[in-house]
Amino acid sequence: MVQIPPRCPTDQSMLWKDTTRITPACPDNWHWHCSGCSRAFTPTAEDKERFRHGTRRGSTDPVW
């Protein structure tokens, strides 16, 4: 099942998961970014759990 990211509270744009600061030592070091208003948002603990894993390229199957 594909997880749909939340929307920006400012302009309702879809948020994207910015993973530029993820390292092997800090796998959960990511944040939400809005391309509409350019703000960054800290993910909730629930977001971190739901969106921890991505999907295979070209697939909707989660990577576990």
Sequence and secondary structure as in RCSB ss.txt:
>XXXX:A:sequence
MVQIPPRCPTDQSMLWKDTTRITPACPDNWHWHCSGCSRAFTPTAEDKERFRHGTRRGSTDPVW
>XXXX:A:secstr
      B TTT  BEEEE TT  SS TT  EEEETTT  EE   HHHHHHTSS B TT  SB  
